[in-house]
């Protein structure tokens, strides 16, 4: 149950130590809990004491593949309390509860002008760090928020909204971007493959667009959780073929759109088989380079469209904040496991090898937490 401190701006001033605990990535599948210096901040920056940070699938992929140099401190779904402000910062004060985006685009470059914000060079410069190369830093006790993130990517948490709920703002934004890119129209039928936390959020947002949603997952436990969010039209893929079931529900035509919320390239062809001629397939979880095969004639002759969506959109920041802070969806209910920072390595291992009942896993440096 959320405490008063988690739900309001009540702040008990705490001294800031010289060092802190952090989960330091040292190489492929090598993350260690270490003591590191608490980051110093500049005059236009703030220091945030982390309360809750969600574990994202992209964090796990970076750790498992060695795609990023070491050492680094990952974690970017961060909610916490402002602990210190730079001398030029007027908009925040110690004690303010906030969430921080780790990416914010420049708004001026070619890619920003074309609304492809994730390709903006400034966007790719991570603006939050707990030390070393900036990589989010949420898996630590404190995180330094750089000037352009303070100005454009730091959001107050209203009283009555928990840190756990607020920590979903960034992932909800990424899902909203995906839904925007696939251009759903009221009355369409959409198949969402995968009912992990992201798949459920995508499904809820799709349904919010006025479409008929079919959900699919291999695990009945996940479909049960999904139904708790009003997603009743579920296909257990361990018992039924979601392609055949989608065809049955659409008179043999296929879904107007398919959202692939599972990071398996092998399911791209399944998504293509389930969508109607002229329909759209959104690849949401394919964030690692690798070989895959699908029928190119389905793209050419059947005019099926493959669409990609990656990371967040600054244009959807306000909407994602309203959705989360307004509790249009009880996102805390997606959290299945909570770990203190002392058990962060266990948390990451648990998230990397999820069980059927594993949903969102969060790390909570300021709390005892429990699995």
NUPA-139051 format. One record per atom (N, C-alpha, C): residue in three letters; x, z, y. Coordinates in steps of 0.05 Angstrom, whole numbers, padded with zeros to 5 digits, always signed. Layout:
N
alaXZY;...
This chain:
371
unk+00017+00000-00024;unk+00000+00000+00000;unk+00018+00000+00025;unk+00010-00016+00045;unk+00026-00018+00069;unk+00025+00008+00084;unk+00048+00016+00096;unk+00049+00040+00112;unk+00042+00033+00141;unk+00039+00054+00157;unk+00033+00050+00186;unk+00056+00035+00199;unk+00081+00041+00191;unk+00104+00027+00202;unk+00103-00002+00196;unk+00093-00009+00172;unk+00092-00037+00164;unk+00070-00052+00179;unk+00050-00038+00189;unk+00027-00052+00201;unk+00026-00050+00231;unk+00043-00034+00244;unk+00042-00031+00273;unk+00070-00032+00284;unk+00071-00032+00311;unk+00097-00033+00324;unk+00110-00006+00326;unk+00100+00014+00313;unk+00112+00041+00314;unk+00141+00039+00305;unk+00159+00050+00321;unk+00187+00047+00315;unk+00202+00073+00318;unk+00216+00081+00297;unk+00233+00104+00299;unk+00262+00094+00302;unk+00273+00100+00325;unk+00300+00090+00332;unk+00320+00099+00310;unk+00334+00080+00300;unk+00354+00086+00280;unk+00382+00076+00289;unk+00402+00091+00284;unk+00429+00081+00292;unk+00437+00057+00275;unk+00451+00038+00287;unk+00459+00014+00273;unk+00487+00019+00262;unk+00490+00017+00236;unk+00517+00023+00224;unk+00536+00000+00229;unk+00561+00005+00222;unk+00582-00016+00225;unk+00581-00036+00202;unk+00573-00026+00179;unk+00572-00044+00155;unk+00544-00042+00143;unk+00539-00061+00125;unk+00512-00062+00112;unk+00515-00074+00085;unk+00495-00070+00068;unk+00494-00084+00042;unk+00483-00112+00045;unk+00493-00130+00030;unk+00484-00158+00030;unk+00490-00171+00003;unk+00473-00190-00004;unk+00477-00206-00028;unk+00494-00230-00021;unk+00519-00230-00028;unk+00538-00250-00021;unk+00542-00270-00043;unk+00536-00295-00037;unk+00540-00318-00056;unk+00570-00324-00057;unk+00582-00322-00080;unk+00611-00327-00084;unk+00617-00352-00100;unk+00597-00366-00110;unk+00601-00390-00126;unk+00577-00394-00144;unk+00578-00414-00161;unk+00555-00422-00178;unk+00547-00398-00194;unk+00521-00390-00191;unk+00509-00368-00206;unk+00525-00342-00203;unk+00537-00339-00180;unk+00554-00315-00175;unk+00545-00303-00148;unk+00527-00284-00149;unk+00518-00269-00125;unk+00525-00240-00129;unk+00537-00227-00109;unk+00546-00200-00112;unk+00535-00183-00089;unk+00527-00159-00095;unk+00519-00140-00074;unk+00545-00128-00062;unk+00550-00134-00037;unk+00575-00125-00024;unk+00568-00111+00002;unk+00588-00097+00013;unk+00587-00086+00039;unk+00601-00106+00058;unk+00587-00113+00079;unk+00597-00132+00099;unk+00592-00121+00127;unk+00606-00131+00147;unk+00601-00121+00174;unk+00573-00128+00184;unk+00560-00110+00198;unk+00535-00117+00211;unk+00542-00138+00233;unk+00527-00160+00234;unk+00534-00181+00253;unk+00533-00172+00282;unk+00552-00181+00298;unk+00551-00178+00327;unk+00533-00199+00338;unk+00521-00193+00361;unk+00503-00212+00374;unk+00513-00219+00402;unk+00506-00243+00411;unk+00513-00251+00438;unk+00492-00243+00458;unk+00496-00249+00483;unk+00477-00241+00504;unk+00449-00253+00502;unk+00446-00276+00488;unk+00421-00289+00485;unk+00409-00286+00457;unk+00420-00268+00441;unk+00413-00266+00413;unk+00400-00238+00408;unk+00389-00236+00384;unk+00378-00210+00375;unk+00387-00203+00347;unk+00387-00178+00340;unk+00393-00168+00314;unk+00367-00157+00302;unk+00360-00166+00278;unk+00335-00158+00265;unk+00342-00142+00239;unk+00330-00119+00237;unk+00332-00104+00212;unk+00311-00115+00192;unk+00320-00125+00170;unk+00303-00139+00151;unk+00286-00119+00136;unk+00260-00124+00136;unk+00241-00108+00120;unk+00235-00123+00094;unk+00227-00148+00096;unk+00219-00163+00072;unk+00230-00192+00075;unk+00241-00202+00053;unk+00250-00230+00052;unk+00242-00242+00025;unk+00226-00263+00026;unk+00218-00276+00002;unk+00241-00293-00010;unk+00241-00295-00037;unk+00260-00312-00051;unk+00247-00340-00054;unk+00260-00360-00043;unk+00250-00388-00044;unk+00265-00403-00066;unk+00251-00423-00077;unk+00263-00439-00097;unk+00288-00454-00088;unk+00289-00461-00062;unk+00313-00474-00052;unk+00337-00455-00052;unk+00333-00429-00048;unk+00355-00410-00050;unk+00366-00411-00078;unk+00348-00411-00098;unk+00356-00410-00126;unk+00371-00435-00134;unk+00362-00458-00124;unk+00376-00483-00130;unk+00404-00484-00118;unk+00407-00474-00094;unk+00433-00474-00081;unk+00452-00456-00097;unk+00442-00433-00106;unk+00459-00415-00122;unk+00466-00427-00149;unk+00448-00440-00161;unk+00452-00451-00188;unk+00469-00476-00189;unk+00468-00492-00167;unk+00482-00517-00168;unk+00508-00518-00152;unk+00513-00498-00136;unk+00538-00498-00120;unk+00538-00519-00098;unk+00514-00526-00089;unk+00511-00548-00069;unk+00522-00539-00042;unk+00526-00513-00038;unk+00536-00502-00013;unk+00562-00486-00018;unk+00580-00488+00002;unk+00605-00474-00001;unk+00601-00444+00000;unk+00620-00429-00011;unk+00619-00400-00011;unk+00641-00389+00007;unk+00638-00365+00018;unk+00615-00346+00014;unk+00593-00352+00034;unk+00569-00344+00026;unk+00545-00346+00043;unk+00526-00323+00036;unk+00507-00318+00054;unk+00485-00299+00049;unk+00459-00314+00053;unk+00444-00319+00032;unk+00420-00335+00033;unk+00396-00316+00040;unk+00372-00329+00041;unk+00348-00314+00047;unk+00337-00323+00074;unk+00314-00336+00075;unk+00304-00347+00100;unk+00275-00341+00105;unk+00260-00328+00087;unk+00232-00321+00092;unk+00232-00292+00102;unk+00240-00288+00126;unk+00248-00262+00136;unk+00228-00250+00156;unk+00221-00225+00150;unk+00205-00209+00169;unk+00219-00182+00172;unk+00219-00172+00197;unk+00232-00146+00201;unk+00227-00136+00229;unk+00245-00118+00238;unk+00242-00104+00263;unk+00266-00109+00281;unk+00262-00116+00306;unk+00284-00120+00324;unk+00299-00094+00327;unk+00325-00095+00322;unk+00342-00071+00323;unk+00359-00070+00348;unk+00366-00094+00359;unk+00383-00095+00383;unk+00377-00122+00396;unk+00379-00123+00423;unk+00375-00148+00437;unk+00399-00152+00456;unk+00405-00178+00460;unk+00427-00185+00478;unk+00418-00179+00507;unk+00438-00179+00525;unk+00433-00171+00553;unk+00415-00191+00568;unk+00414-00216+00558;unk+00397-00236+00572;unk+00370-00239+00559;unk+00364-00224+00538;unk+00338-00227+00524;unk+00317-00209+00537;unk+00296-00222+00547;unk+00274-00207+00560;unk+00248-00206+00543;unk+00245-00226+00525;unk+00220-00229+00511;unk+00217-00210+00487;unk+00238-00197+00478;unk+00237-00179+00455;unk+00251-00153+00462;unk+00242-00132+00448;unk+00254-00105+00452;unk+00258-00092+00425;unk+00277-00074+00423;unk+00279-00059+00398;unk+00253-00046+00390;unk+00246-00049+00364;unk+00221-00039+00354;unk+00200-00060+00350;unk+00203-00084+00363;unk+00184-00105+00359;unk+00186-00115+00329;unk+00162-00119+00317;unk+00161-00130+00290;unk+00159-00161+00293;unk+00176-00175+00278;unk+00178-00204+00282;unk+00183-00218+00255;unk+00176-00244+00254;unk+00187-00262+00233;unk+00205-00282+00247;unk+00224-00293+00233;unk+00242-00313+00245;unk+00243-00338+00228;unk+00240-00361+00241;unk+00247-00386+00228;unk+00277-00390+00229;unk+00288-00400+00208;unk+00318-00404+00208;unk+00325-00432+00218;unk+00306-00450+00220;unk+00310-00477+00230;unk+00292-00483+00254;unk+00302-00493+00275;unk+00286-00503+00298;unk+00300-00528+00308;unk+00285-00550+00311;unk+00297-00575+00320;unk+00302-00575+00350;unk+00318-00595+00359;unk+00325-00597+00388;unk+00301-00607+00404;unk+00284-00624+00392;unk+00262-00636+00407;unk+00268-00660+00423;unk+00293-00669+00423;unk+00302-00691+00440;unk+00313-00715+00425;unk+00324-00711+00401;unk+00339-00732+00388;unk+00320-00753+00376;unk+00332-00774+00364;unk+00317-00796+00352;unk+00297-00786+00332;unk+00307-00767+00314;unk+00289-00757+00293;unk+00267-00740+00304;unk+00272-00724+00324;unk+00251-00708+00336;unk+00230-00726+00350;unk+00239-00747+00363;unk+00221-00766+00376;unk+00203-00779+00355;unk+00212-00782+00330;unk+00197-00794+00309;unk+00184-00774+00291;unk+00184-00748+00300;unk+00171-00726+00285;unk+00183-00721+00257;unk+00207-00730+00253;unk+00221-00724+00228;unk+00240-00701+00232;unk+00229-00678+00238;unk+00245-00655+00248;unk+00266-00646+00229;unk+00261-00647+00203;unk+00280-00637+00184;unk+00306-00653+00183;unk+00306-00676+00195;unk+00330-00693+00196;unk+00346-00690+00222;unk+00335-00673+00240;unk+00348-00668+00266;unk+00375-00653+00262;unk+00397-00662+00274;unk+00422-00648+00271;unk+00421-00619+00279;unk+00406-00612+00300;unk+00404-00584+00308;unk+00388-00569+00288;unk+00367-00581+00277;unk+00350-00568+00257;unk+00368-00560+00233;unk+00386-00577+00226;unk+00403-00572+00202;unk+00424-00550+00208;unk+00428-00543+00233;unk+00445-00520+00240;unk+00429-00494+00237;unk+00433-00480+00216;unk+00417-00456+00211;unk+00423-00436+00233;unk+00402-00424+00244;unk+00405-00407+00267;unk+00402-00377+00262;unk+00404-00369+00236;unk+00402-00341+00229;unk+00425-00335+00209;unk+00438-00313+00212;unk+00460-00307+00194;unk+00464-00277+00191;unk+00473-00269+00167;unk+00482-00242+00162;unk+00512-00241+00159;unk+00525-00263+00166;unk+00554-00265+00163;unk+00561-00291+00148;unk+00587-00298+00151;unk+00597-00323+00138;unk+00583-00347+00150;unk+00582-00369+00135;unk+00568-00394+00145;unk+00538-00388+00147;unk+00526-00393+00169;unk+00497-00387+00172;unk+00480-00400+00150;unk+00465-00383+00136;unk+00449-00393+00114;unk+00423-00377+00111;unk+00413-00366+00133;unk+00388-00351+00132;unk+00394-00321+00135;unk+00408-00310+00115;unk+00417-00282+00117;unk+00397-00261+00110;unk+00373-00268+00101;unk+00352-00248+00096;unk+00357-00230+00073;unk+00376-00237+00055;unk+00383-00219+00033;unk+00405-00200+00042;unk+00399-00186+00064;unk+00418-00167+00076;unk+00402-00147+00092;unk+00415-00126+00101;unk+00400-00106+00117;unk+00394-00115+00145;unk+00412-00131+00157;unk+00408-00140+00184;unk+00415-00170+00185;unk+00401-00184+00203;unk+00407-00212+00207;unk+00409-00218+00237;unk+00428-00234+00244;unk+00433-00243+00272;unk+00416-00268+00277;unk+00401-00267+00298;unk+00384-00290+00305;unk+00396-00303+00330;unk+00403-00329+00328;unk+00417-00343+00350;unk+00398-00351+00372;unk+00410-00360+00394;unk+00394-00363+00419;unk+00371-00382+00417;unk+00374-00406+00404;unk+00352-00425+00404;unk+00330-00416+00385;unk+00337-00400+00365;unk+00317-00388+00347;unk+00302-00366+00362;unk+00316-00350+00378;unk+00303-00329+00394;unk+00282-00342+00412;unk+00289-00364+00425;unk+00271-00377+00444;unk+00247-00390+00431;unk+00252-00404+00408;unk+00231-00421+00397;unk+00222-00414+00369;unk+00236-00396+00355;unk+00230-00392+00327;unk+00227-00363+00319;unk+00224-00345+00338;unk+00219-00317+00332;unk+00191-00309+00341;unk+00175-00299+00321;unk+00146-00296+00326;unk+00139-00266+00322;unk+00125-00255+00342;unk+00116-00227+00338;unk+00095-00224+00316;unk+00096-00202+00302;unk+00076-00196+00282;unk+00055-00177+00294;unk+00030-00185+00294;unk+00009-00168+00306;unk+00006-00142+00290;unk-00004-00121+00304;unk-00011-00097+00290;unk-00033-00103+00269;unk-00031-00090+00247;unk-00050-00094+00226;unk-00042-00115+00205;unk-00020-00129+00211;unk-00010-00149+00192;unk+00016-00138+00180;unk+00018-00138+00154;unk+00041-00126+00141;unk+00065-00145+00142;unk+00088-00134+00138;unk+00112-00151+00136;unk+00110-00171+00112;unk+00098-00162+00090;unk+00096-00179+00067;unk+00079-00203+00073;unk+00056-00199+00087;unk+00039-00222+00094;unk+00054-00240+00114;unk+00067-00228+00134;unk+00080-00244+00155;unk+00103-00260+00144;unk+00116-00251+00122;unk+00139-00265+00112;unk+00132-00293+00100;unk+00106-00298+00098;unk+00097-00324+00087;unk+00095-00346+00108;unk+00100-00340+00134;unk+00096-00360+00155;unk+00112-00385+00150;unk+00138-00382+00144;unk+00154-00406+00140;unk+00145-00422+00115;unk+00141-00410+00092;unk+00132-00426+00069;unk+00104-00438+00074;unk+00086-00425+00088;unk+00060-00437+00094;unk+00064-00461+00112;unk+00082-00459+00132;unk+00088-00482+00149;unk+00097-00506+00133;unk+00115-00502+00113;unk+00125-00524+00097;unk+00101-00537+00082;unk+00083-00520+00072;unk+00060-00530+00057;unk+00041-00546+00076;unk+00037-00536+00100;unk+00020-00550+00119;unk+00032-00577+00126;unk+00059-00578+00128;unk+00072-00604+00133;unk+00067-00623+00110;unk+00069-00614+00086;unk+00063-00631+00063;unk+00034-00641+00063;unk+00015-00624+00069;unk-00013-00632+00070;unk-00017-00652+00093;unk-00004-00648+00115;unk-00006-00667+00137;unk+00005-00695+00129;unk+00027-00695+00115;unk+00040-00720+00107;unk+00024-00736+00087;unk+00009-00723+00070;unk-00006-00737+00050;unk-00033-00747+00060;unk-00041-00738+00085;unk-00064-00749+00099;unk-00090-00748+00083;unk-00098-00724+00075;unk-00122-00721+00060;unk-00147-00726+00077;unk-00167-00737+00065;unk-00193-00742+00078;unk-00215-00727+00063;unk-00234-00716+00078;unk-00256-00702+00067;unk-00270-00719+00046;unk-00276-00707+00023;unk-00290-00722+00002;unk-00272-00733-00020;unk-00246-00732-00015;unk-00227-00742-00035;unk-00223-00721-00057;unk-00212-00731-00079;unk-00205-00713-00102;unk-00174-00712-00103;unk-00164-00687-00105;unk-00135-00682-00104;unk-00127-00665-00129;unk-00108-00674-00143;unk-00096-00659-00165;unk-00070-00646-00155;unk-00068-00619-00159;unk-00044-00604-00152;unk-00031-00595-00178;unk-00008-00606-00184;unk+00006-00599-00209;unk+00025-00575-00203;unk+00020-00553-00216;unk+00036-00529-00212;unk+00020-00508-00196;unk+00017-00484-00207;unk+00003-00463-00193;unk+00020-00438-00190;unk+00045-00442-00183;unk+00061-00420-00173;unk+00052-00414-00144;unk+00066-00396-00130;unk+00057-00389-00103;unk+00054-00413-00085;unk+00074-00431-00085;unk+00072-00455-00068;unk+00049-00473-00076;unk+00046-00477-00102;unk+00024-00494-00111;unk-00003-00483-00103;unk-00006-00456-00104;unk-00031-00444-00096;unk-00036-00447-00066;unk-00015-00443-00050;unk-00018-00447-00021;unk-00026-00476-00015;unk-00012-00495-00028;unk-00019-00523-00023;unk-00047-00529-00032;unk-00056-00517-00054;unk-00084-00522-00063;unk-00104-00511-00044;unk-00099-00487-00033;unk-00118-00474-00014;unk-00119-00491+00012;unk-00096-00500+00021;unk-00095-00517+00045;unk-00109-00544+00041;unk-00105-00555+00017;unk-00119-00580+00010;unk-00149-00576+00011;unk-00158-00555-00002;unk-00187-00549-00003;unk-00198-00545+00025;unk-00182-00533+00042;unk-00189-00528+00070;unk-00193-00555+00084;unk-00182-00576+00074;unk-00185-00603+00087;unk-00211-00616+00078;unk-00226-00604+00061;unk-00252-00615+00053;unk-00251-00633+00028;unk-00230-00630+00012;unk-00227-00646-00012;unk-00236-00630-00037;unk-00240-00644-00059;unk-00244-00631-00085;unk-00217-00627-00097;unk-00210-00602-00105;unk-00183-00597-00115;unk-00185-00591-00145;unk-00168-00605-00160;unk-00163-00599-00188;unk-00136-00586-00190;unk-00134-00563-00203;unk-00108-00550-00206;unk-00099-00552-00235;unk-00072-00552-00239;unk-00061-00555-00266;unk-00037-00537-00268;unk-00034-00524-00291;unk-00010-00508-00297;unk-00010-00503-00327;unk+00014-00499-00337;unk+00018-00493-00366;unk+00009-00465-00374;unk+00008-00447-00354;unk+00004-00419-00360;unk-00023-00409-00350;unk-00039-00398-00368;unk-00066-00389-00361;unk-00064-00366-00341;unk-00042-00349-00343;unk-00040-00327-00324;unk-00039-00337-00295;unk-00025-00359-00290;unk-00024-00370-00263;unk-00050-00382-00254;unk-00064-00394-00273;unk-00090-00405-00266;unk-00110-00383-00260;unk-00107-00360-00273;unk-00124-00337-00267;unk-00120-00328-00239;unk-00094-00326-00231;unk-00088-00318-00203;unk-00098-00339-00184;unk-00095-00364-00190;unk-00105-00386-00174;unk-00135-00384-00169;unk-00149-00378-00190;unk-00178-00375-00188;unk-00186-00353-00168;unk-00169-00333-00167;unk-00174-00311-00148;unk-00174-00320-00119;unk-00163-00344-00114;unk-00162-00356-00087;unk-00184-00378-00084;unk-00203-00378-00102;unk-00225-00397-00100;unk-00220-00424-00112;unk-00199-00426-00129;unk-00191-00452-00141;unk-00201-00452-00170;unk-00227-00458-00173;unk-00240-00455-00199;unk-00236-00479-00217;unk-00231-00502-00206;unk-00230-00527-00222;unk-00201-00529-00234;unk-00196-00514-00256;unk-00169-00512-00266;unk-00166-00525-00293;unk-00142-00536-00297;unk-00136-00549-00323;unk-00112-00535-00335;unk-00115-00523-00358;unk-00093-00511-00372;unk-00078-00534-00387;unk-00054-00541-00376;unk-00039-00564-00386;unk-00027-00559-00414;unk-00028-00535-00424;unk-00019-00530-00451;unk-00041-00537-00471;unk-00066-00541-00461;unk-00088-00547-00479;unk-00101-00574-00473;unk-00101-00582-00448;unk-00113-00607-00440;unk-00093-00624-00424;unk-00095-00650-00427;unk-00078-00669-00411;unk-00090-00671-00383;unk-00075-00662-00363;unk-00086-00663-00336;unk-00091-00691-00326;unk-00077-00711-00336;unk-00082-00738-00328;unk-00109-00747-00339;unk-00114-00742-00364;unk-00140-00750-00376;unk-00163-00734-00364;unk-00159-00709-00358;unk-00180-00693-00346;unk-00186-00703-00317;unk-00165-00710-00303;unk-00169-00721-00276;unk-00184-00748-00277;unk-00177-00765-00296;unk-00191-00790-00300;unk-00220-00785-00307;unk-00225-00765-00324;unk-00253-00759-00332;unk-00269-00750-00308;unk-00257-00734-00291;unk-00272-00723-00268;unk-00276-00744-00246;unk-00261-00765-00247;unk-00263-00786-00225;unk-00274-00812-00236;unk-00289-00811-00259;unk-00301-00835-00269;unk-00280-00856-00278;unk-00257-00846-00287;unk-00236-00864-00297;unk-00218-00876-00275;unk-00223-00869-00250;unk-00209-00881-00228;unk-00182-00868-00223;unk-00181-00841-00224;unk-00157-00826-00218;unk-00160-00811-00191;unk-00143-00792-00187;unk-00145-00776-00162;unk-00137-00793-00138;unk-00148-00787-00115;unk-00140-00801-00091;unk-00112-00793-00082;unk-00105-00769-00089;unk-00078-00759-00083;unk-00070-00738-00104;unk-00044-00738-00109;unk-00032-00718-00128;unk-00010-00704-00113;unk-00009-00678-00115;unk+00012-00662-00103;unk+00029-00650-00126;unk+00054-00656-00127;unk+00072-00645-00147;unk+00087-00621-00136;unk+00078-00597-00145;unk+00089-00572-00135;unk+00107-00559-00156;unk+00118-00576-00174;unk+00137-00566-00194;unk+00162-00582-00192;unk+00185-00569-00192;unk+00211-00583-00188;unk+00221-00596-00213;unk+00204-00611-00226;unk+00213-00626-00250;unk+00209-00656-00246;unk+00231-00670-00246;unk+00230-00699-00242;unk+00214-00713-00264;unk+00213-00700-00288;unk+00198-00712-00310;unk+00168-00713-00305;unk+00158-00698-00285;unk+00130-00698-00279;unk+00122-00719-00258;unk+00142-00733-00247;unk+00135-00753-00227;unk+00118-00775-00240;unk+00125-00783-00264;unk+00109-00804-00277;unk+00081-00794-00284;unk+00079-00768-00291;unk+00053-00756-00296;unk+00035-00758-00270;unk+00047-00751-00248;unk+00033-00753-00222;unk+00025-00781-00216;unk+00042-00800-00222;unk+00036-00828-00216;unk+00013-00838-00235;unk+00013-00828-00260;unk-00008-00836-00278;unk-00035-00825-00270;unk-00035-00801-00257;unk-00060-00788-00250;unk-00073-00798-00225;unk-00057-00813-00208;unk-00068-00822-00182;unk-00080-00850-00185;unk-00100-00855-00170;unk-00114-00881-00171;unk-00097-00903-00158;unk-00103-00928-00164;unk-00090-00950-00149;unk-00095-00947-00119;unk-00074-00949-00103;unk-00077-00945-00075;unk-00076-00916-00066;unk-00072-00898-00085;unk-00071-00869-00079;unk-00043-00860-00071;unk-00040-00834-00066;unk-00015-00823-00056;unk-00005-00801-00073;unk+00021-00799-00077;unk+00034-00777-00092;unk+00053-00763-00073;unk+00050-00737-00070;unk+00068-00721-00053;unk+00088-00707-00071;unk+00114-00712-00067;unk+00135-00697-00080;unk+00143-00674-00062;unk+00136-00650-00070;unk+00141-00626-00053;unk+00164-00610-00063;unk+00170-00610-00089;unk+00190-00592-00100;unk+00215-00606-00109;unk+00217-00632-00105;unk+00240-00647-00114;unk+00263-00646-00094;unk+00276-00622-00092;unk+00296-00618-00071;unk+00324-00621-00080;unk+00328-00629-00106;unk+00355-00634-00116;unk+00358-00663-00124;unk+00381-00675-00117;unk+00386-00702-00125;unk+00389-00704-00155;unk+00380-00725-00167;unk+00382-00729-00196;unk+00367-00754-00204;unk+00373-00763-00228;unk+00361-00788-00237;unk+00332-00782-00246;unk+00315-00802-00243;unk+00288-00801-00253;unk+00278-00829-00257;unk+00257-00831-00273;unk+00246-00858-00278;unk+00216-00857-00274;unk+00205-00878-00262;unk+00176-00882-00260;unk+00172-00912-00259;unk+00148-00920-00263;unk+00141-00949-00264;unk+00140-00960-00236;unk+00159-00977-00228;unk+00159-00988-00201;unk+00135-01007-00196;unk+00124-01018-00217;unk+00101-01035-00214;unk+00077-01020-00204;unk+00076-00994-00210;unk+00054-00977-00200;unk+00056-00975-00169;unk+00080-00976-00159;unk+00083-00975-00130;unk+00077-01002-00117;unk+00086-01023-00130;unk+00083-01050-00119;unk+00055-01061-00125;unk+00049-01066-00150;unk+00024-01080-00157;unk-00001-01062-00154;unk+00003-01036-00161;unk-00020-01018-00159;unk-00021-01004-00132;unk-00002-01009-00115;unk-00001-01000-00087;unk-00003-00969-00085;unk+00009-00956-00105;unk+00011-00926-00103;unk+00034-00919-00085;unk+00030-00898-00069;unk+00050-00890-00049;unk+00063-00864-00057;unk+00090-00863-00058;unk+00105-00838-00061;unk+00113-00828-00034;unk+00107-00802-00029;unk+00112-00790-00004;unk+00129-00765-00008;unk+00149-00760+00009;unk+00165-00736+00007;unk+00159-00718+00031;unk+00163-00692+00027;unk+00160-00673+00048;unk+00180-00650+00043;unk+00195-00643+00064;unk+00215-00623+00061;unk+00217-00605+00086;unk+00217-00580+00082;unk+00221-00559+00102;unk+00197-00558+00122;unk+00201-00545+00144;unk+00180-00539+00162;unk+00178-00558+00186;unk+00156-00557+00200;unk+00151-00573+00224;unk+00146-00556+00248;unk+00161-00560+00270;unk+00157-00544+00294;unk+00129-00549+00305;unk+00118-00573+00300;unk+00091-00579+00310;unk+00069-00563+00297;unk+00075-00552+00273;unk+00056-00536+00258;unk+00061-00506+00260;unk+00080-00499+00277;unk+00088-00470+00278;unk+00064-00453+00287;unk+00051-00461+00308;unk+00028-00444+00318;unk+00006-00443+00297;unk+00000-00465+00284;unk-00022-00465+00264;unk-00015-00448+00240;unk+00010-00449+00231;unk+00018-00433+00208;unk+00017-00403+00216;unk+00025-00397+00240;unk+00024-00369+00249;unk-00005-00359+00250;unk-00023-00376+00260;unk-00052-00368+00261;unk-00063-00364+00233;unk-00056-00382+00215;unk-00066-00380+00188;unk-00057-00354+00174;unk-00031-00348+00177;unk-00020-00324+00164;unk-00029-00299+00177;unk-00024-00297+00204;unk-00030-00272+00218;unk-00061-00267+00219;unk-00076-00289+00219;unk-00105-00286+00218;unk-00116-00280+00191;unk-00098-00279+00170;unk-00105-00272+00143;unk-00127-00291+00132;unk-00124-00317+00138;unk-00142-00337+00126;unk-00138-00337+00095;unk-00115-00327+00087;unk-00109-00325+00058;unk-00093-00299+00054;unk-00101-00283+00035;unk-00088-00258+00029;unk-00062-00263+00014;unk-00042-00271+00029;unk-00017-00281+00017;unk-00002-00259+00002;unk-00005-00234+00011;unk+00008-00212-00003;unk+00000-00211-00033;unk-00024-00221-00039;unk-00033-00221-00067;unk-00017-00241-00085;unk-00001-00258-00072;unk+00016-00275-00088;unk+00042-00262-00097;unk+00048-00238-00086;unk+00072-00224-00093;unk+00069-00209-00119;unk+00086-00216-00138;unk+00084-00203-00165;unk+00106-00182-00168;unk+00128-00185-00154;unk+00151-00167-00158;unk+00164-00161-00131;unk+00171-00135-00127;unk+00184-00126-00103;unk+00210-00112-00112;unk+00232-00119-00100;unk+00258-00107-00107;unk+00272-00096-00083;unk+00284-00073-00085;unk+00301-00064-00063;unk+00327-00080-00063;unk+00341-00080-00040;unk+00365-00096-00038;unk+00386-00088-00059;unk+00386-00062-00067;unk+00405-00053-00087;unk+00401-00068-00113;unk+00378-00080-00118;unk+00373-00095-00143;unk+00369-00125-00137;unk+00381-00135-00116;unk+00377-00163-00108;unk+00387-00182-00129;unk+00409-00177-00143;unk+00419-00195-00163;unk+00399-00197-00186;unk+00387-00174-00193;unk+00366-00174-00214;unk+00342-00191-00204;unk+00335-00187-00179;unk+00312-00202-00167;unk+00317-00232-00169;unk+00341-00241-00162;unk+00347-00270-00162;unk+00347-00280-00191;unk+00357-00265-00210;unk+00357-00273-00237;unk+00328-00275-00248;unk+00312-00255-00240;unk+00284-00255-00248;unk+00269-00280-00237;unk+00275-00287-00212;unk+00262-00310-00200;unk+00272-00336-00212;unk+00297-00337-00221;unk+00308-00361-00232;unk+00298-00367-00260;unk+00288-00346-00274;unk+00278-00349-00301;unk+00250-00336-00301;unk+00231-00349-00287;unk+00205-00336-00284;unk+00189-00335-00310;unk+00173-00314-00313;unk+00155-00311-00335;unk+00127-00322-00326;unk+00109-00325-00346;unk+00082-00336-00338;unk+00069-00319-00316;unk+00074-00293-00315;unk+00061-00277-00295;unk+00078-00273-00270;unk+00100-00287-00268;unk+00117-00285-00244;unk+00107-00302-00222;unk+00102-00291-00199;unk+00094-00306-00176;unk+00115-00303-00154;unk+00107-00295-00130;unk+00127-00291-00109;unk+00143-00266-00113;unk+00169-00268-00110;unk+00187-00245-00112;unk+00199-00240-00084;unk+00198-00215-00075;unk+00209-00209-00049;unk+00230-00187-00052;unk+00249-00188-00033;unk+00270-00168-00031;unk+00264-00152-00006;unk+00266-00125-00008;unk+00258-00108+00014;unk+00281-00088+00020;unk+00299-00096+00037;unk+00323-00079+00043;unk+00316-00052+00055;unk+00294-00050+00069;unk+00288-00025+00083;unk+00270-00006+00067;unk+00264-00014+00042;unk+00246+00002+00026;unk+00258+00006-00002;unk+00247+00026-00016;unk+00257+00031-00043;unk+00249+00008-00061;unk+00223-00001-00059;unk+00214-00023-00075;unk+00215-00018-00105;unk+00201-00034-00120;unk+00202-00031-00149;unk+00193-00057-00161;unk+00202-00062-00186;unk+00195-00087-00200;unk+00166-00086-00208;
